[in-house]
Structure formats: structure tokens, C-alpha cells
């Protein structure tokens, strides 16, 4: 958002970032059992996370466990929800900018930390627009089994949709690297050589027995290429297995990947006729 407001990034680039965050959290199985408040303590619990602290241990199955950066990413969606809610209920007279000025605009020039409590946060939001902010926030950070907070995206005039064409930025990345990001279909990503670089907890690849570091040698008897596995996924029907020959070290094995939903990629789509609050939020500032 700050990049777009400062003119460093275009509105389209900012929307792709929101698209990535929204789609990632629509596919976070860890939300089924763990609250974001608890996940925010991950660094303390696990003595570091390699995404933030390189010396920390790599977290196994981060989409299931939730990791140290997930509260920040989901937090983006929560604050977008708050901003659009304030804008909508105030008729556009107020926004999160008013909260930021009141909450952060204290002790101008001071470098001394200013601790605050949950109640202070609620009071600052209430000063901008009276609302049951305590219940709103607790429901999103302390509750288990909640879906990704996409209300801000929807209220902002957009919706998350899916089709068989990758977003332009993903396509450009894959063209350059040769990787295949099949996170929302087969539930895995592979590098140009067919090595599995990520597996989603509970997804088709997970069910098939694929793990990070395994190397897909062939797909339905055809030597691996990203185009080959994508074609196989696009052609597969429900219940029809995709045959994979996979190597792990010196061992090779035949695995069956079952997924009949075709290629599936996320897109943030403008809702015709809905107020474009998200566009207003991303508008460049002088």
C-alpha cells in the first residue's frame, strides 16, 4: 500500500500483492486449529524462523503450523477490513488514515518507545468511528477455525476468483525460472528440474506422498517438464490418477497424484458497480 501511495509501485502491482495475500490465506489449513494471536508467538516457541532469522530452524509444514509472518500477512487483510468498514460506515468521511494520525501521531520527534494495550488500540479506533472493535478484533486474532478475512477485499470493490490461467506476474516468474507453481491445484511447487520445493498440507501432492526435496522424473511416462505436468493436470478427470515417477536420493518410486480440478490460479477481479474503495486506498498521494 505504501509503495502504491508513494508512486513507487503501480496500482496494478499493489493489487497483485493483495491478490497473493488473499489467495494464500484462503488456502491456509493452519487456521483450522491455531489462532493468529498464538502464531505471533512462533519465534519465541521455536527459537526463530528461517524466514525472519536465518539461524533459526526451518519450520516443517508452515501452512499447517502457521509461522511468524502469518499474523502480519493476515493482519494486512484485517486492517483492510477495518479501513473499508470505516470508509463505508462514515460515508467516506473517515478512514484508517485518521486512526493512524491519532494513534501514531504522538510525541512527535521522540525516539522513546510508547507501549500500548489492546484497550488503547480499541479506544483509538472508537475515537475515529464508534463500533464494537473489541469483538471485531478478538474474532479475527483469537478465534480458531475462522476463514481468511476477505471482507475488506469484497467491501473494497473486488473479489477473489479462480481460473486456469496464471496471473501475469506469476507467468513472468515461471517463464524466467522454469518453475511450476501448482499450489492451488496439485498443492505443490517444483523447480525447473522437477524437484519439489513446497508441498501444501493435506493437498493432493501431500496425499500422494510427495515431500520437499523429492524429484519428479516423469509424468504419465513422459520425462518431466513443467509443461508436461501442467498438461497432465489440465487433462485429468476426477478420480483418474496422474502417474509420477519420483526419486528420493537413490530410491525411485511410483506415486499416484489424484486431482480432477484442472489448473487453478487466483485473480483479484473488480466487481462491476461496487464502490472502488480499494482503488481509493491505493491512490498515489502527493
Secondary structure, DSSP 4 states (H G I P E B T S, - for coil): -HHHHHTSS-HHHHHHHHHHHHHHHTT-GGGGT--HHHHTTHHHHHT--TTT-TTSPPPTTHHHH--TTHHHHHHHHHHHHHHHHHHHHTTTS--HHHHHHHHH-SSTT--S-----HHHHHHHHHHHS-S-HHHHHHHHHT-SSPPP--HHHHHTTEEEEEESS--HHHHHHHHHH--EEETTTTSEEE-TTSBEEEE-TTSHHHHHT--TT-EEEEETTEEP-HHHHHHHHHH--TTPEEEEEEEETTEEEEEEEE--S---EEEEEE-TTS--HHHHHHSPP-
